[in-house]
Amino acid sequence: MKRNLIYGMLANAIILSGCSSGGTQSQTATTPTVPVATVNSGDAIVYTEYPAKLEGQTDVEIRTQVPGILEKIYVSEGAYVEKGAPLFQIDERPYREEYNNAEGELLAAKAGVAAAKLEIDKLTPLVQNKVVSAYQLKTAQAAYEAALAKEKQASAKAGNAKITLGFSTITAPVSGYIGRLFKKAGSLLAPSDTQPLSYLSDNREVHAYFSIGEADFVTFKDGLKGTSIAEKLKNAPAVSMLLSGGKEYSQTGSLDMVDAAFDKNTGAITLRATFPNKEGLLRSGNSGRIKLALKQSGVISVPQSATFEMQDKTFAFIVDPNNKARQVALTISGSTGSTYYISNGIKHGDRLVLKGLESLRDGVTVKPEISNEKLASN
């Protein structure tokens, strides 16, 4: 019986030993191994995006300068027209009659000048021969000068009538693309109309206007060579633009203007970048995002592959001193290539989880494994 008791105790010990060993192996098996790298800070060229509004090289409202009935429309919406091409025709008949009347008055005034000149020519020898008094000649000379004045007035009136008649044909002030046509043939037009007939945009080049804060502007201009703003703009690198939908425009632009002052309400200043647009792919009113290179100090960089998005926010996992995975929200200040630059959420010295994010959850214990991947920020 004693021997059976000893055998029983040994059996229980073996069973307990096996359970303990199995538990340890199970716990080890459930602790995931994750590659980590230590985050460092440093200097970097950070590409920051700014919302931009596009305008054509020239944007002109097409309006009438004289009232009247819109008789003809010579162009179609979206058509390209050359400078001076006819766009709209206003009924010219009343203006034609005014011009003809003014021309008639001018002819009458010229005839009056001729008659006054003949009177002078007739009286001059008579005065010289003392047939008539000099007073009559002076009176004739005064009448001649009055006739010249009337001729000048009639000429100005005829010229003004001709200009007004010309306004009845509305021509393109610049070359460009016609926008929407807001009036139809038969409409009554007036210079005081709140809505223009159309608008004309010269889009061979487009200007992208965007605003940056004072701190970013100081960082930007201090990173460029030159003593004046004009010199710094000449030395500024080319900028790229993201169109709506995130697609990058095929050509780069150049910075060529800085506004005269900061906006008192927003504390931002407006810059302008000009992009070539010979194919006419960009139009006035388009929106985009300018990618501007800014040299920043103390920047944290992380690979985009070590982040994930959830509900329009970007997150990453770090490993705390207790080897627990912690999910952190990131504030992205810029990006370049496959790298994000972080202004908040991760600090220098943190251990960043590089892979296996999909299998982690916040607070789980992990086994960190140092990766050979370098997290350089420059």
DAZI-V767535 format. One record per residue. N is the residue number from 1. RES is the residue in three letters. PHI is phi in degrees with one decimal (999 if undefined). Layout:
<<N/RES/PHI> <N/RES/PHI>>
This chain:
<<1/MET/999> <2/LYS/-63.0> <3/ARG/-63.2> <4/ASN/-64.6> <5/LEU/-65.3> <6/ILE/-63.8> <7/TYR/-61.2> <8/GLY/-65.8> <9/MET/-64.6> <10/LEU/-63.9> <11/ALA/-65.4> <12/ASN/-63.5> <13/ALA/-63.3> <14/ILE/-63.4> <15/ILE/-62.3> <16/LEU/-63.3> <17/SER/-63.1> <18/GLY/-64.3> <19/CYS/-64.4> <20/SER/-63.5> <21/SER/-63.8> <22/GLY/-64.6> <23/GLY/-64.6> <24/THR/-64.8> <25/GLN/-65.1> <26/SER/-65.1> <27/GLN/-63.9> <28/THR/-65.7> <29/ALA/-68.4> <30/THR/-88.3> <31/THR/-89.8> <32/PRO/-72.0> <33/THR/-94.1> <34/VAL/-126.3> <35/PRO/-75.7> <36/VAL/-129.8> <37/ALA/-140.5> <38/THR/-80.4> <39/VAL/-80.1> <40/ASN/-121.7> <41/SER/-112.0> <42/GLY/-176.7> <43/ASP/-85.2> <44/ALA/-156.2> <45/ILE/-88.8> <46/VAL/-103.0> <47/TYR/-93.8> <48/THR/-107.2> <49/GLU/-101.2> <50/TYR/-128.8> <51/PRO/-60.8> <52/ALA/-132.4> <53/LYS/-116.2> <54/LEU/-98.7> <55/GLU/-133.1> <56/GLY/-70.0> <57/GLN/-58.4> <58/THR/-140.5> <59/ASP/-123.1> <60/VAL/-124.8> <61/GLU/-80.4> <62/ILE/-97.0> <63/ARG/-131.3> <64/THR/-85.2> <65/GLN/-102.9> <66/VAL/-135.6> <67/PRO/-76.1> <68/GLY/159.4> <69/ILE/-89.5> <70/LEU/-71.0> <71/GLU/-95.3> <72/LYS/-140.1> <73/ILE/-122.2> <74/TYR/-94.6> <75/VAL/-125.9> <76/SER/-112.2> <77/GLU/-61.0> <78/GLY/84.0> <79/ALA/-75.3> <80/TYR/-91.9> <81/VAL/-128.4> <82/GLU/-88.9> <83/LYS/-57.4> <84/GLY/92.7> <85/ALA/-70.4> <86/PRO/-67.7> <87/LEU/-112.2> <88/PHE/-137.8> <89/GLN/-124.9> <90/ILE/-93.8> <91/ASP/-51.0> <92/GLU/-93.5> <93/ARG/-57.4> <94/PRO/-63.7> <95/TYR/-75.7> <96/ARG/-65.6> <97/GLU/-66.0> <98/GLU/-61.7> <99/TYR/-66.0> <100/ASN/-62.1> <101/ASN/-62.6> <102/ALA/-65.1> <103/GLU/-64.4> <104/GLY/-63.4> <105/GLU/-62.8> <106/LEU/-65.9> <107/LEU/-63.7> <108/ALA/-63.7> <109/ALA/-65.8> <110/LYS/-65.1> <111/ALA/-64.2> <112/GLY/-62.1> <113/VAL/-63.8> <114/ALA/-63.1> <115/ALA/-65.3> <116/ALA/-64.9> <117/LYS/-68.5> <118/LEU/-62.8> <119/GLU/-62.0> <120/ILE/-65.2> <121/ASP/-61.5> <122/LYS/-73.0> <123/LEU/-80.3> <124/THR/-55.5> <125/PRO/-67.1> <126/LEU/-67.8> <127/VAL/-67.5> <128/GLN/-61.3> <129/ASN/-91.4> <130/LYS/58.7> <131/VAL/-82.1> <132/VAL/-123.5> <133/SER/-78.8> <134/ALA/-65.4> <135/TYR/-59.2> <136/GLN/-64.1> <137/LEU/-68.3> <138/LYS/-63.8> <139/THR/-63.0> <140/ALA/-66.9> <141/GLN/-67.1> <142/ALA/-64.3> <143/ALA/-64.6> <144/TYR/-66.2> <145/GLU/-64.0> <146/ALA/-63.9> <147/ALA/-65.7> <148/LEU/-63.6> <149/ALA/-63.2> <150/LYS/-63.1> <151/GLU/-64.5> <152/LYS/-65.0> <153/GLN/-63.4> <154/ALA/-65.0> <155/SER/-66.1> <156/ALA/-65.1> <157/LYS/-64.7> <158/ALA/-66.7> <159/GLY/-63.4> <160/ASN/-65.6> <161/ALA/-65.3> <162/LYS/-67.2> <163/ILE/-63.1> <164/THR/-62.1> <165/LEU/-60.8> <166/GLY/-64.3> <167/PHE/-65.1> <168/SER/-69.5> <169/THR/-105.0> <170/ILE/-91.9> <171/THR/-112.1> <172/ALA/-74.0> <173/PRO/-72.2> <174/VAL/-143.9> <175/SER/-80.2> <176/GLY/164.8> <177/TYR/-101.8> <178/ILE/-78.0> <179/GLY/-89.1> <180/ARG/-64.6> <181/LEU/-97.1> <182/PHE/-90.1> <183/LYS/-124.2> <184/LYS/-108.8> <185/ALA/-57.7> <186/GLY/100.7> <187/SER/-71.3> <188/LEU/-87.8> <189/LEU/-109.5> <190/ALA/-150.8> <191/PRO/-59.4> <192/SER/-85.6> <193/ASP/-58.0> <194/THR/-72.2> <195/GLN/-102.0> <196/PRO/-73.2> <197/LEU/-64.7> <198/SER/-169.3> <199/TYR/-142.0> <200/LEU/-128.7> <201/SER/-122.9> <202/ASP/-92.1> <203/ASN/-106.2> <204/ARG/-62.2> <205/GLU/-132.0> <206/VAL/-122.0> <207/HIS/-103.8> <208/ALA/-104.2> <209/TYR/-100.0> <210/PHE/-145.2> <211/SER/-117.7> <212/ILE/-128.5> <213/GLY/-70.9> <214/GLU/-62.2> <215/ALA/-63.2> <216/ASP/-65.0> <217/PHE/-65.7> <218/VAL/-63.2> <219/THR/-60.3> <220/PHE/-63.9> <221/LYS/-72.1> <222/ASP/-69.4> <223/GLY/-87.5> <224/LEU/-110.4> <225/LYS/-78.1> <226/GLY/123.1> <227/THR/-99.5> <228/SER/-116.8> <229/ILE/-61.4> <230/ALA/-61.3> <231/GLU/-66.7> <232/LYS/-64.1> <233/LEU/-64.4> <234/LYS/-64.5> <235/ASN/-92.6> <236/ALA/-71.1> <237/PRO/-68.9> <238/ALA/-62.9> <239/VAL/-114.0> <240/SER/-111.1> <241/MET/-137.1> <242/LEU/-96.9> <243/LEU/-86.2> <244/SER/-57.5> <245/GLY/98.5> <246/GLY/89.9> <247/LYS/-77.8> <248/GLU/-83.3> <249/TYR/-64.8> <250/SER/-68.0> <251/GLN/-118.7> <252/THR/-87.5> <253/GLY/-118.4> <254/SER/-123.3> <255/LEU/-77.0> <256/ASP/-139.3> <257/MET/-156.2> <258/VAL/-124.1> <259/ASP/-60.2> <260/ALA/-72.6> <261/ALA/-152.7> <262/PHE/-78.7> <263/ASP/-71.2> <264/LYS/-67.0> <265/ASN/-84.2> <266/THR/-102.1> <267/GLY/73.3> <268/ALA/-111.9> <269/ILE/-124.0> <270/THR/-94.0> <271/LEU/-116.7> <272/ARG/-129.4> <273/ALA/-118.8> <274/THR/-109.0> <275/PHE/-120.1> <276/PRO/-67.5> <277/ASN/-150.4> <278/LYS/-63.1> <279/GLU/-79.4> <280/GLY/71.1> <281/LEU/-74.0> <282/LEU/-102.6> <283/ARG/-131.5> <284/SER/-57.8> <285/GLY/96.7> <286/ASN/-59.6> <287/SER/-118.2> <288/GLY/-164.4> <289/ARG/-134.7> <290/ILE/-84.5> <291/LYS/-97.9> <292/LEU/-111.0> <293/ALA/-84.0> <294/LEU/-125.0> <295/LYS/-83.0> <296/GLN/-122.9> <297/SER/-105.7> <298/GLY/64.9> <299/VAL/-91.4> <300/ILE/-96.7> <301/SER/-118.6> <302/VAL/-137.0> <303/PRO/-69.4> <304/GLN/-61.4> <305/SER/-67.6> <306/ALA/-93.8> <307/THR/-124.5> <308/PHE/-147.8> <309/GLU/-108.7> <310/MET/-153.3> <311/GLN/53.6> <312/ASP/63.5> <313/LYS/-123.1> <314/THR/-107.0> <315/PHE/-129.2> <316/ALA/-149.2> <317/PHE/-111.6> <318/ILE/-119.6> <319/VAL/-108.4> <320/ASP/-81.2> <321/PRO/-58.9> <322/ASN/-91.9> <323/ASN/61.4> <324/LYS/-107.9> <325/ALA/-75.5> <326/ARG/-121.5> <327/GLN/-83.4> <328/VAL/-126.9> <329/ALA/-85.3> <330/LEU/-108.5> <331/THR/-106.5> <332/ILE/-94.1> <333/SER/-95.4> <334/GLY/175.3> <335/SER/-155.2> <336/THR/-154.8> <337/GLY/59.6> <338/SER/-106.2> <339/THR/-119.4> <340/TYR/-101.6> <341/TYR/-107.2> <342/ILE/-109.5> <343/SER/-102.5> <344/ASN/-158.2> <345/GLY/117.4> <346/ILE/-133.6> <347/LYS/-123.6> <348/HIS/-57.1> <349/GLY/96.7> <350/ASP/-66.0> <351/ARG/-96.5> <352/LEU/-94.7> <353/VAL/-76.6> <354/LEU/-92.3> <355/LYS/-140.8> <356/GLY/74.2> <357/LEU/-64.8> <358/GLU/-66.1> <359/SER/-100.0> <360/LEU/-97.9> <361/ARG/-138.3> <362/ASP/-62.5> <363/GLY/91.9> <364/VAL/-74.3> <365/THR/-79.0> <366/VAL/-130.7> <367/LYS/-108.3> <368/PRO/-72.6> <369/GLU/-126.0> <370/ILE/-62.4> <371/SER/-93.1> <372/ASN/-78.4> <373/GLU/-68.6> <374/LYS/-93.2> <375/LEU/-106.3> <376/ALA/-89.8> <377/SER/-105.2> <378/ASN/-126.2>>
